[in-house]
Every structure is written in structure tokens, then in C-alpha cells.
Amino acid sequence: MAALHRGPSLSPRSLVASGPGFDRFVRSHTEYEYAYYRSGKWAFRDALDLAMAARNGSEVVLPAYIPDGFVEPIREAGLTPRFHRMRADLRPDLGDVRSLVDGDTLAVVSVGYFGKPQPIEVNEALRSLCDAHGAVLVDDAAHGAFSVGEGGLAGTVGHLGFASLHKALPIPDGAVLYVADEALRGTLPRSGVASGPTPADLRYLASASLTRARRSIRSATRRRSAGQSSPPTPSARNPRALYRRSKGEMSWLSARVARRVDPAAIRRRRRENYAVWERLFAERPGLAQVYPSLGVETCPQYYPTVLTDLAEPVAVLGQPWPPLPDEVRANDRFAVTNHLAACLYTFPVHPDLTPAAIEAAIHRATDVEAGGSDADRSTTPVAVSLPGSTRER
Ligand SMILES: Cc1ncc(COP(=O)(O)O)c(C=O)c1O
């Protein structure tokens, strides 16, 4: 099956674009203090230190539906992760959260999955729970750097919060930490932006050009022969190594692209692509919609859908998410989370894709089902193509 690439790839145009940039976008939504980092995990590590400097507690309550690497900063800070159960609609099981939060809770994490912030009533409930126990609410907007929810800019609905720029843009790294509660302000020793390009920036640029060249050759080939199989890339995961690589300052290259982006255009393109998956998947019985509505200012990371039938032919166009932490995987206490991690597939909506390309890919996948050539049929998710990396996004 022909690949739909998971993320956008850096084009020379991104380096000289003249969009308003991320800083202006942030300032049009909030006055809160913020700082840049290499990754969301590294920003979260500073958030934990800020919380520890101001509050008591040794536990972090977080959703079980979370990628394995996210637990590393918690452990490194000497804190204990306590996972709460999820609901199938990607909201926290508030009853379970309440049963876990007590005087020993330092922080509670609220995650806006795939770019859609949690509903305001959910965040308000979590915030009052935190306030009642002297804990800090961390708004994890790793998937939604360009999203705005009912409570404001994603990542700012809590005492502290962060967003990952590298998940939304074709850049090697980059994240932002928001300090919403003035009482938590302090030094941010892990923040920073590199002052000039490094060999890693040049390698990323070179690999992005190669990726773009390969993509255009592949799409030309695809036009000639209804699609060739790309073997899936096995990625051996090592959450600790992923975390180690995510430490440091934001690269010069990422900062340069972020200063030139047009957030409104990115959001528009991503929403248009999201709407195509939504419309075409609504007709398919083997799929169950996750979000009944996207929210007017959400900038989606992916289109998520639950496969009620894992043999659904469109599965090859997506990927299940996430690789769960050891404590959660196959643990009966987290049956909903394990079901989601096996059956919730994410489909790309990034701006390199067009509605026509997505429609064509869906038709190719379903054409195979309807008796077309099945030479390229595969039940394995399509290969992920990320410039120069196999790391967690
Ligand atoms: C929900 C969530 N939070 C936090 C992170 C960590 O973000 P980063 O990859 O920028 O370290 C991830 C990474 O995938 C994530 O999915």
C-alpha cells in the first residue's frame, strides 16, 4: 500500500517564510511567561522542579493512556507516577482521579489528545481537585501547540503546561513551557535556544531534502502503478534512550522555522484534511468516531478513530497509538486504555497532504477490499516516514 507520510517534511520555503511566527501567536492568546526547550518531556522536567520548589508531594497522577517515554522525567525527578483510568472518549475517569489524589500528590496531568483540549468542565474539575490538595495542574498540550480550547491557548489551562512544536511542524525538536501561576515562577535551567546551526541541524536539513526527493519519486511511481508496498519500519523502543535524546535546548533550525510559521494557515490545512477522514470514515461500519466534534479552534495533530474491526482495510493508512508504559500494558485495571492502545488508529492530517491525496489513498485501500489488485494489501500499518528519525513524536 502506498504510504501517506506521518509528518510534514521541511521545505526550503519554511526557512524563509514570512508568517507571523509562534511568538506572536502565543502573545495574541496569553501574557503568561514561557520558555523554549528541545522537547515536551524536557519542559515537563522543569515543570516538575517548579512544582517541587513550591509544593509538597511525591506523586504525579497522570492518564494511563500516555506514551511510555513520558514517565521518564517523573522517575528522574524522584517522583512516583500514579496512573488513572480513562474513558473511551479520551476523557479522564474523574472518579478514579479523585481516588488517587491526596496530600501526597504533587501534580496532576491533563492531556489534550491529538490536539483537542479536554473540555473546560474536565479541566475545571481537575483544577479544583488540585487546589483542594495543594497540587499543581499540568496542561499537557504536546499534541496541540496551535490549538485553542474553551479555556484558552492549549498548554495554558493549568498552573503549568507545555506544548511540543516538533509534533506540529517539520522541525527536528522544539517545545514550550508555560508558567501560568505566578506563584510557581522560578529559574528554568533546562530551557534555551541554540545560538547557531549545529551539524545536527545540517544533517536534518540534508535528510529532509532526501525525504522530499524520495516522496516525489514515490508519488510519481504510484501514479504509474496503483501503489507499491512499503515495508513497515520496525522501531525498537527504548523510552530511557528516547528521553536522553530529548534533553537540551531547542535547535537553531527549529527556532528559525518557528519564527516564520503561519499558525492560522497550518490550522486551516490540518482541519481541512481532518474533515476528509471524518467524512469518508463516517460511511464505514468498521470504524467508530472518537471526537463527535473537533472544536472551532482546535489544530489537530492526527485524525483518531477506533477500529471496531481490525481487518478494516483503511487500517494500513494509520497507526495505533501509543506504546504504553510497562505498568499499564496488559494490566486489567486499565482495560479501556489497553483497548484504545490496540484499536485507536491515528491518520495524518499535516499540511503536506491535500484532501485529494487523502481521498485517493482511502479509495486505493478500499478498492483493494472491493476486489481490485490486492498486490499491495497489508494488515500492517504503513511505514512511518519522519525526517532523520525513528523517535517518538
Ligand atoms: C501526550 C504526550 N505528552 C507528552 C509527550 C512528550 O512530548 P515530546 O515528544 O515533545 O517530549 C508526548 C510524546 O509523544 C505525548 O504524546
The ligand as a Tripos MOL2 file, in Angstrom:
@<TRIPOS>MOLECULE
LIG
   16    16     1     0     0
SMALL
NO_CHARGES

@<TRIPOS>ATOM
      1 C1          0.6070   13.0890   25.4470 C.3       1 LIG1
      2 C2          2.0840   13.3430   25.3500 C.ar      1 LIG1
      3 N1          2.6610   14.1190   26.2670 N.ar      1 LIG1
      4 C3          3.9790   14.3970   26.2170 C.ar      1 LIG1
      5 C4          4.7870   13.8840   25.2320 C.ar      1 LIG1
      6 C5          6.2380   14.2290   25.1950 C.3       1 LIG1
      7 O1          6.4770   15.1760   24.1790 O.3       1 LIG1
      8 P1          7.8900   15.2520   23.4690 P.3       1 LIG1
      9 O2          7.9210   14.1890   22.4150 O.co2     1 LIG1
     10 O3          7.9250   16.6480   22.8900 O.co2     1 LIG1
     11 O4          8.9190   15.0530   24.5170 O.co2     1 LIG1
     12 C6          4.2160   13.0560   24.2510 C.ar      1 LIG1
     13 C7          5.0560   12.4710   23.1910 C.2       1 LIG1
     14 O5          4.6090   11.7960   22.3050 O.2       1 LIG1
     15 C8          2.8270   12.8000   24.2980 C.ar      1 LIG1
     16 O6          2.2490   12.0310   23.3670 O.3       1 LIG1
@<TRIPOS>BOND
     1     1     2 1
     2     2     3 ar
     3     2    15 ar
     4     3     4 ar
     5     4     5 ar
     6     5     6 1
     7     5    12 ar
     8     6     7 1
     9     7     8 1
    10     8     9 2
    11     8    10 1
    12     8    11 1
    13    12    13 1
    14    12    15 ar
    15    13    14 2
    16    15    16 1
@<TRIPOS>SUBSTRUCTURE
     1 LIG1         1 GROUP 0 **** ****
